[in-house]
Amino acid sequence: MNAWNAGAIFLVAAFLSWRWVMVRRKRRHLPPGPAMALPILGHMHLLGPLPHRSMHKLSQTYGPILFLRLGSSPTVVLSSSSLAKQFLHDHDEAFAFRPGMEFGKLVFYNKGSALMQPDDRRWKVIRRLYVQEVLSPKSILSYKHVRDEEISLLLLEVRSKATAGENVVIRSLANRYIFSVMTCLLFSQRSLEGELSEFPSIFNVLSKLFAQPLIGDFVPYLRWLDPGGLRKKVIVQAGHMNALLQGILDQRLLLRRSSEASPADVLTVFLDSFGMPDNPDYDLVKASILEILTGSTDTTTAAVEWAMAELLCAPKSKLAKLQEEISAVVQTGQQVEESHFNSLPYLQAVVKETLRLHPPVPLLLPHLARDPIEIAGFSLPRNTRLFVNVWAIGRDASLWEAAHEFKPERFLVGGHASDVGLFGGQSYQLLLPFGRGRRGCPGSHLAVTMISLVIANLVHGFHWYPSCSSIPEDEVMGMSNMLAKPFSARPTIRY
């Protein structure tokens, strides 16, 4: 076939695809969106390496509710807080499902975790366990000593760097802290001990692979294709992760068969619930452990790094204001503790402002409407995927004054967003970094606690001199939205 014939066939296919999209949109009254969809790929060619930015750009043309066809999947993207409330709150049950995702099947033991589970009885059991036992306020409080001990170790490390006049890579520092806290909570071991020291490197590779779409997610009948060997790479890293988790599980099962008491940690809770000898589901146990690590490490690390970058590159008055607030509540040389948080409104405002401008997951994980639905004046077909662009909502100039500026003051008394909270309140739909409804993140309180604890102690104990004069614009997607280049700064001891 010569080039002319190939070009003609492509143009005919593109025209027929355009006509098909237009006819179906008219018949079904779909939301607005670009008409030209490529054969097989649909509108995937319109998405760049930062999909939240690409979708935001499209929404500026087509409006706050956008219809795309990603491969063979009908997809709706929301960039409006009022629409997000309508979909995630008013019609929560209709969009409570998750689409099948190849990464979930390969890494999370065939969608064994609550994150990837459909909205069925099994998911409800796992979710209830998360909310009532694993991540309940009582459980979070019971591990306060772990967070305090790890903060002490973190501060010793920074003090050593300050004495030596060396830079601190904020991402690495925060990641080590969060990994150690979470592995102590999950299976009573620090992440730097023994075989657990391999966790961060494997997790880092999986995070980078997660940002690259597997073709089977959008064109299921082509899942056998593996361009670039991406699927094979995911399988290899999933095997490494499984070997680590299986080793931890085997050690705990051996302990449970002995006369020794099992530690009071999350692994014990899961084994008590799903590891009974008569009908054990060890894949579910491993998937749940991995899910909690996945949901807590990269996301919380990203938030700490963005917050420190904004504070250190913003006008010095913001950092000074936070340091003054903390110094008025916490004694010189004392560690900031969680009991201080209620007396630190500016710290809370800094965390909110960071999550507004830089939500770790800028596009919430996709929801799925398994049945056709009439909503917001449109008719959506069955199996429509839903993405909520919380990055775009956080920068909506109709909702936020000086929307692109880092201004924690907006959340203080007298500010235009003083009634906006992360966990509830009348204006809850304006901030959605943890999602909402039955698919909202059950670990949001723990995440905010760890973010606040790290930031407060870093700014209370040290002066900081960043390696750049302004916050970098470049970002990169993995499991979370990170600065493209790790942010570093040189500390000096305040006290």
C-alpha positions as CSV (number, residue, x, y, z in Angstrom):
1,M,0.0,0.0,0.0
2,N,1.5,3.4,-1.0
3,A,1.5,6.5,1.1
4,W,-1.4,8.1,-0.9
5,N,-3.7,5.1,-0.3
6,A,-2.7,4.9,3.4
7,G,-3.4,8.6,3.8
8,A,-6.8,8.4,2.1
9,I,-7.8,5.4,4.3
10,F,-6.8,7.4,7.4
11,L,-8.8,10.5,6.3
12,V,-11.9,8.4,5.6
13,A,-11.6,6.6,8.9
14,A,-11.2,10.0,10.7
15,F,-14.2,11.4,8.9
16,L,-16.4,8.4,9.7
17,S,-15.2,8.5,13.3
18,W,-16.2,12.2,13.5
19,R,-19.6,11.6,12.0
20,W,-20.2,8.7,14.4
21,V,-19.3,10.8,17.4
22,M,-21.5,13.7,16.3
23,V,-24.5,11.5,15.6
24,R,-24.2,9.7,19.0
25,R,-23.7,13.0,20.9
26,K,-26.8,14.5,19.3
27,R,-28.8,11.4,19.9
28,R,-27.8,11.0,23.5
29,H,-27.3,14.6,24.4
30,L,-23.8,14.1,25.7
31,P,-21.8,16.9,27.3
32,P,-19.7,19.1,25.0
33,G,-16.3,18.0,23.9
34,P,-14.0,17.8,20.9
35,A,-15.6,16.3,17.9
36,M,-12.6,14.7,16.2
37,A,-11.8,11.3,17.7
38,L,-9.2,9.1,16.2
39,P,-10.0,5.5,15.4
40,I,-9.3,3.2,18.4
41,L,-7.6,5.9,20.4
42,G,-10.5,8.3,20.6
43,H,-9.3,11.5,22.2
44,M,-6.3,10.1,23.9
45,H,-4.0,12.0,21.6
46,L,-5.3,15.3,23.3
47,L,-3.8,14.3,26.6
48,G,-0.2,15.1,27.4
49,P,2.1,13.9,30.2
50,L,0.2,16.0,32.7
51,P,-3.5,15.0,32.0
52,H,-4.9,17.4,34.5
53,R,-3.4,20.4,32.7
54,S,-4.5,19.0,29.3
55,M,-8.1,18.5,30.5
56,H,-8.1,21.9,32.1
57,K,-7.1,23.5,28.8
58,L,-9.9,21.6,27.1
59,S,-12.4,22.7,29.7
60,Q,-11.6,26.3,29.0
61,T,-12.9,25.7,25.5
62,Y,-15.8,23.3,26.1
63,G,-16.9,24.2,29.6
64,P,-16.8,22.7,33.2
65,I,-18.3,19.4,32.1
66,L,-16.3,17.7,29.3
67,F,-17.0,14.5,27.3
68,L,-14.1,12.5,25.9
69,R,-13.8,9.1,24.4
70,L,-10.6,7.6,25.8
71,G,-10.1,4.5,23.7
72,S,-13.4,2.8,23.8
73,S,-14.4,4.3,27.2
74,P,-16.9,7.2,27.4
75,T,-15.4,9.6,29.9
76,V,-16.7,12.7,31.6
77,V,-14.3,15.3,33.2
78,L,-15.5,17.8,35.8
79,S,-13.8,21.1,36.5
80,S,-16.5,22.7,38.7
81,S,-17.0,22.4,42.4
82,S,-20.8,22.5,42.0
83,L,-20.8,19.7,39.5
84,A,-18.4,17.7,41.6
85,K,-20.8,18.0,44.5
86,Q,-23.7,16.9,42.2
87,F,-21.8,13.8,41.0
88,L,-20.0,12.8,44.2
89,H,-22.5,13.7,46.8
90,D,-26.0,13.9,45.3
91,H,-25.4,10.9,43.0
92,D,-22.7,9.2,45.1
93,E,-24.3,5.7,44.8
94,A,-24.5,5.9,41.0
95,F,-20.8,6.7,40.6
96,A,-19.5,4.5,43.5
97,F,-17.9,1.9,41.1
98,R,-14.3,1.7,39.8
99,P,-13.4,0.9,36.2
100,G,-11.2,-2.2,35.7
101,M,-7.6,-1.0,35.7
102,E,-4.8,-3.2,34.4
103,F,-2.4,-1.7,37.0
104,G,-4.8,-2.8,39.8
105,K,-5.1,-6.3,38.4
106,L,-1.3,-6.7,38.1
107,V,-0.2,-5.0,41.3
108,F,-3.1,-5.2,43.7
109,Y,-3.8,-8.9,43.3
110,N,-6.5,-8.7,40.7
111,K,-8.2,-5.6,42.3
112,G,-8.1,-7.2,45.7
113,S,-7.8,-3.9,47.6
114,A,-10.6,-1.5,48.6
115,L,-9.2,1.1,46.2
116,M,-9.8,-1.1,43.2
117,Q,-12.8,-3.2,44.4
118,P,-16.2,-2.7,42.9
119,D,-19.0,-1.4,45.1
120,D,-20.0,-4.8,46.4
121,R,-20.4,-6.6,49.8
122,R,-16.7,-7.5,49.9
123,W,-15.7,-3.8,49.4
124,K,-18.0,-2.7,52.1
125,V,-16.4,-5.1,54.6
126,I,-12.9,-3.8,53.8
127,R,-14.0,-0.2,53.9
128,R,-15.7,-0.7,57.2
129,L,-12.5,-2.2,58.6
130,Y,-10.5,0.8,57.4
131,V,-12.9,3.4,58.9
132,Q,-13.8,1.7,62.2
133,E,-10.4,0.0,63.1
134,V,-7.4,0.6,60.9
135,L,-7.7,4.4,60.3
136,S,-10.2,5.4,63.0
137,P,-9.3,8.4,65.2
138,K,-8.7,5.9,68.1
139,S,-6.3,3.9,66.0
140,I,-4.5,7.0,64.7
141,L,-4.1,8.2,68.3
142,S,-2.7,4.9,69.5
143,Y,0.3,5.3,67.1
144,K,1.1,8.9,68.2
145,H,4.2,7.7,69.9
146,V,5.5,6.3,66.6
147,R,5.0,9.6,64.8
148,D,6.7,11.5,67.6
149,E,9.7,9.1,67.7
150,E,10.2,9.3,64.0
151,I,10.0,13.1,64.1
152,S,12.7,13.1,66.7
153,L,14.9,11.0,64.3
154,L,14.1,13.3,61.4
155,L,15.1,16.4,63.4
156,L,18.4,14.7,64.4
157,E,19.1,14.1,60.7
158,V,18.3,17.7,59.8
159,R,20.4,19.0,62.7
160,S,23.3,16.9,61.5
161,K,23.0,18.4,58.0
162,A,22.8,21.9,59.4
163,T,26.0,21.4,61.4
164,A,27.7,20.2,58.3
165,G,26.3,23.0,56.2
166,E,24.7,20.5,53.8
167,N,21.5,20.8,51.8
168,V,18.5,18.7,52.7
169,V,16.4,17.1,50.0
170,I,12.9,17.6,51.3
171,R,11.3,14.8,49.3
172,S,13.8,12.2,50.5
173,L,13.5,13.4,54.1
174,A,9.7,13.3,54.2
175,N,9.5,10.0,52.3
176,R,11.8,8.2,54.9
177,Y,9.7,9.6,57.7
178,I,6.4,8.6,56.2
179,F,7.6,5.1,55.2
180,S,8.9,4.4,58.7
181,V,5.7,5.6,60.4
182,M,3.5,3.6,58.0
183,T,5.6,0.4,58.2
184,C,5.6,0.6,62.1
185,L,1.8,1.1,62.0
186,L,1.3,-1.8,59.5
187,F,3.7,-4.5,60.7
188,S,5.7,-3.0,63.6
189,Q,8.9,-2.6,61.7
190,R,10.8,0.6,60.5
191,S,11.2,0.8,56.8
192,L,15.0,1.1,57.1
193,E,15.3,-2.2,58.8
194,G,16.3,-5.5,57.0
195,E,14.5,-6.4,53.9
196,L,12.1,-3.5,54.3
197,S,14.9,-1.1,53.1
198,E,14.0,-2.4,49.6
199,F,10.4,-1.0,49.8
200,P,11.1,2.6,48.8
201,S,13.1,1.8,45.7
202,I,10.5,-0.8,44.4
203,F,7.7,1.6,45.3
204,N,9.4,4.5,43.4
205,V,9.7,2.4,40.2
206,L,6.0,1.4,40.5
207,S,5.0,5.0,41.0
208,K,6.7,6.0,37.8
209,L,5.1,3.1,35.9
210,F,1.7,4.0,37.3
211,A,1.8,7.3,35.4
212,Q,2.1,5.6,32.0
213,P,-1.3,4.2,30.8
214,L,-1.6,0.6,29.9
215,I,-3.4,0.1,26.7
216,G,-5.8,-2.4,28.2
217,D,-7.3,0.3,30.4
218,F,-8.8,2.1,27.4
219,V,-8.9,-0.6,24.7
220,P,-9.6,-3.9,26.5
221,Y,-9.5,-6.0,23.4
222,L,-5.9,-4.8,22.7
223,R,-4.6,-5.5,26.2
224,W,-2.3,-8.2,24.7
225,L,-0.3,-5.4,23.1
226,D,2.6,-4.2,25.1
227,P,4.3,-1.3,23.4
228,G,7.6,-0.4,25.1
229,G,7.3,-3.5,27.4
230,L,5.4,-1.4,30.0
231,R,3.1,-4.3,31.1
232,K,6.1,-6.5,31.5
233,K,7.9,-3.9,33.6
234,V,4.9,-3.6,35.9
235,I,4.7,-7.4,36.3
236,V,8.4,-7.6,37.2
237,Q,8.1,-4.9,39.9
238,A,4.8,-6.3,41.2
239,G,6.7,-9.6,41.6
240,H,9.4,-7.9,43.6
241,M,6.8,-6.2,45.8
242,N,4.9,-9.4,46.3
243,A,8.1,-11.2,47.4
244,L,8.6,-8.6,50.1
245,L,5.0,-8.7,51.3
246,Q,4.9,-12.5,51.3
247,G,8.1,-12.6,53.4
248,I,6.5,-10.3,56.0
249,L,3.3,-12.3,55.9
250,D,5.2,-15.6,56.3
251,Q,7.1,-14.3,59.4
252,R,3.8,-13.2,61.0
253,L,2.0,-16.5,60.3
254,L,4.9,-18.3,61.9
255,L,4.7,-16.1,64.9
256,R,0.9,-16.7,65.2
257,R,1.5,-20.4,65.2
258,S,3.8,-20.1,68.1
259,S,2.9,-19.2,71.7
260,E,4.1,-15.6,71.3
261,A,1.5,-12.8,71.1
262,S,1.2,-11.0,67.8
263,P,1.9,-7.2,67.8
264,A,-1.0,-4.9,68.0
265,D,-0.7,-3.6,64.4
266,V,-2.7,-3.4,61.2
267,L,-1.4,-6.7,59.8
268,T,-2.8,-8.4,62.9
269,V,-6.2,-6.7,62.3
270,F,-6.2,-7.9,58.7
271,L,-5.2,-11.4,59.6
272,D,-7.8,-11.6,62.3
273,S,-10.4,-10.6,59.7
274,F,-9.2,-12.3,56.5
275,G,-6.6,-14.8,57.5
276,M,-8.6,-17.3,59.4
277,P,-7.2,-20.9,58.9
278,D,-10.4,-22.3,57.6
279,N,-10.7,-19.8,54.7
280,P,-7.7,-17.5,54.5
281,D,-7.5,-14.7,51.8
282,Y,-3.9,-13.8,52.0
283,D,-3.9,-11.9,48.7
284,L,-6.6,-9.6,50.2
285,V,-4.3,-9.0,53.2
286,K,-1.3,-8.2,51.0
287,A,-3.4,-6.0,48.7
288,S,-4.8,-4.0,51.7
289,I,-1.3,-3.5,53.2
290,L,0.0,-2.3,49.8
291,E,-3.0,0.0,49.3
292,I,-2.4,1.8,52.6
293,L,1.3,2.2,51.8
294,T,0.4,3.4,48.3
295,G,-2.2,5.9,49.5
296,S,0.0,7.4,52.2
297,T,3.6,7.6,51.1
298,D,3.8,9.4,47.7
299,T,0.8,11.6,48.4
300,T,1.9,12.8,51.8
301,T,5.5,13.2,50.6
302,A,4.4,15.3,47.7
303,A,2.3,17.6,49.9
304,V,5.2,18.2,52.3
305,E,7.6,19.0,49.5
306,W,5.1,21.4,47.8
307,A,4.4,23.1,51.1
308,M,8.1,23.7,51.9
309,A,8.8,24.9,48.4
310,E,6.0,27.4,48.6
311,L,6.9,28.6,52.1
312,L,10.6,29.0,51.3
313,C,10.1,30.6,47.9
314,A,7.2,32.9,48.8
315,P,7.8,36.3,50.4
316,K,9.7,35.7,53.7
317,S,6.8,37.1,55.7
318,K,4.8,33.8,55.2
319,L,7.5,31.6,56.7
320,A,8.2,34.2,59.4
321,K,4.5,34.3,60.3
322,L,4.3,30.5,60.7
323,Q,7.5,30.4,62.8
324,E,6.1,33.2,65.0
325,E,2.8,31.4,65.5
326,I,4.5,28.2,66.5
327,S,7.0,29.9,68.8
328,A,4.1,31.5,70.6
329,V,2.7,28.1,71.4
330,V,5.6,25.7,71.5
331,Q,8.6,26.3,73.9
332,T,12.1,26.9,72.5
333,G,13.7,23.6,71.6
334,Q,10.5,21.6,72.1
335,Q,9.1,19.4,69.4
336,V,5.8,20.4,67.9
337,E,3.1,17.9,68.8
338,E,-0.3,17.1,67.5
339,S,-1.9,18.5,70.6
340,H,-0.6,21.9,69.5
341,F,-2.5,21.9,66.2
342,N,-5.7,23.5,67.4
343,S,-3.7,26.5,68.5
344,L,-2.0,26.9,65.2
345,P,-4.5,28.2,62.7
346,Y,-1.9,29.5,60.3
347,L,-0.3,26.1,60.1
348,Q,-3.7,24.6,59.2
349,A,-4.1,27.4,56.6
350,V,-0.7,26.5,55.0
351,V,-1.7,22.9,54.7
352,K,-5.1,23.8,53.1
353,E,-3.5,26.2,50.7
354,T,-0.9,23.6,49.7
355,L,-3.6,21.0,49.0
356,R,-5.6,23.6,47.0
357,L,-2.8,24.6,44.7
358,H,-1.0,21.2,44.6
359,P,-3.4,18.3,45.2
360,P,-1.2,15.2,45.3
361,V,-3.8,13.4,43.0
362,P,-4.9,16.2,40.7
363,L,-7.3,14.0,38.9
364,L,-9.2,11.9,41.4
365,L,-9.1,8.2,40.7
366,P,-11.8,7.4,38.1
367,H,-15.3,6.6,39.2
368,L,-17.7,4.5,37.0
369,A,-21.4,4.7,36.3
370,R,-22.3,1.1,35.4
371,D,-25.8,2.2,34.3
372,P,-27.0,5.0,32.0
373,I,-27.8,8.1,34.0
374,E,-29.5,11.5,33.4
375,I,-27.5,14.1,35.3
376,A,-26.7,17.8,35.0
377,G,-29.0,18.0,31.9
378,F,-27.1,15.4,30.0
379,S,-27.6,11.7,29.2
380,L,-24.5,9.6,30.0
381,P,-24.2,6.0,28.6
382,R,-23.5,2.9,30.7
383,N,-19.9,2.4,31.8
384,T,-19.1,6.1,31.7
385,R,-15.9,7.0,33.5
386,L,-15.8,10.1,35.7
387,F,-12.7,12.1,36.4
388,V,-12.8,15.1,38.8
389,N,-10.1,17.7,38.1
390,V,-9.4,18.9,41.6
391,W,-6.3,20.8,40.3
392,A,-8.6,22.9,38.1
393,I,-11.2,23.5,40.8
394,G,-8.4,24.7,43.2
395,R,-7.4,27.3,40.6
396,D,-10.8,28.4,39.6
397,A,-10.8,32.3,39.6
398,S,-14.5,32.4,40.2
399,L,-14.0,30.6,43.5
400,W,-10.7,31.9,44.8
401,E,-9.2,35.4,45.0
402,A,-5.8,35.5,43.4
403,A,-6.3,31.8,42.5
404,H,-2.8,31.2,41.3
405,E,-1.0,32.7,44.3
406,F,0.0,31.0,47.5
407,K,-2.0,32.9,50.1
408,P,-2.8,30.8,53.3
409,E,-4.4,33.9,54.8
410,R,-7.5,33.3,52.7
411,F,-8.4,30.5,55.1
412,L,-8.0,32.6,58.3
413,V,-10.8,34.4,60.1
414,G,-11.8,37.3,57.8
415,G,-10.5,35.6,54.7
416,H,-12.8,34.9,51.8
417,A,-12.4,31.1,52.3
418,S,-12.5,31.1,56.2
419,D,-15.4,28.6,56.2
420,V,-13.7,26.1,53.8
421,G,-12.5,22.9,55.4
422,L,-10.9,19.7,54.3
423,F,-13.3,17.3,56.0
424,G,-16.7,19.0,56.1
425,G,-18.6,22.3,56.4
426,Q,-20.8,24.3,54.1
427,S,-18.1,24.9,51.5
428,Y,-16.6,21.5,51.6
429,Q,-16.9,20.9,47.9
430,L,-14.3,23.7,47.2
431,L,-11.4,21.5,48.5
432,L,-11.4,17.9,47.3
433,P,-7.9,16.6,47.6
434,F,-9.2,13.4,49.3
435,G,-12.3,12.9,47.2
436,R,-15.8,12.7,48.7
437,G,-18.5,10.2,49.3
438,R,-18.1,6.5,49.8
439,R,-15.0,6.5,47.6
440,G,-13.3,9.3,49.5
441,C,-9.9,8.6,51.1
442,P,-10.4,7.0,54.6
443,G,-6.9,8.0,55.6
444,S,-7.3,11.8,55.1
445,H,-7.0,12.6,58.8
446,L,-3.8,10.7,59.2
447,A,-2.4,12.3,56.0
448,V,-3.1,15.8,57.3
449,T,-1.7,15.0,60.7
450,M,1.6,13.8,59.2
451,I,1.9,16.7,56.7
452,S,1.3,19.2,59.5
453,L,3.7,17.5,61.9
454,V,6.6,17.5,59.4
455,I,6.1,21.0,58.2
456,A,5.7,22.5,61.7
457,N,8.8,20.8,63.1
458,L,11.0,21.7,60.1
459,V,10.1,25.4,60.3
460,H,10.1,25.6,64.1
461,G,13.6,24.1,64.5
462,F,15.4,25.6,61.6
463,H,16.0,28.6,59.3
464,W,16.0,27.5,55.7
465,Y,17.9,28.8,52.6
466,P,16.4,27.3,49.4
467,S,18.6,26.3,46.4
468,C,16.4,28.3,44.0
469,S,14.8,31.8,44.3
470,S,11.4,30.9,43.0
471,I,9.2,27.8,43.1
472,P,9.8,25.6,40.0
473,E,7.0,25.3,37.6
474,D,7.8,21.9,36.2
475,E,6.0,18.9,37.6
476,V,5.8,15.2,36.9
477,M,3.1,12.6,37.4
478,G,3.6,9.3,39.2
479,M,1.2,8.0,41.8
480,S,1.2,11.6,42.9
481,N,1.9,15.0,41.3
482,M,5.5,15.9,42.2
483,L,8.0,18.6,41.4
484,A,10.0,17.5,38.4
485,K,13.2,18.0,40.3
486,P,13.4,17.3,44.1
487,F,13.4,20.5,46.1
488,S,16.4,21.1,48.4
489,A,17.3,23.7,51.0
490,R,20.1,24.4,53.5
491,P,19.0,24.5,57.1
492,T,20.6,26.4,60.0
493,I,19.6,25.7,63.6
494,R,17.2,28.3,65.1
495,Y,17.6,27.2,68.8
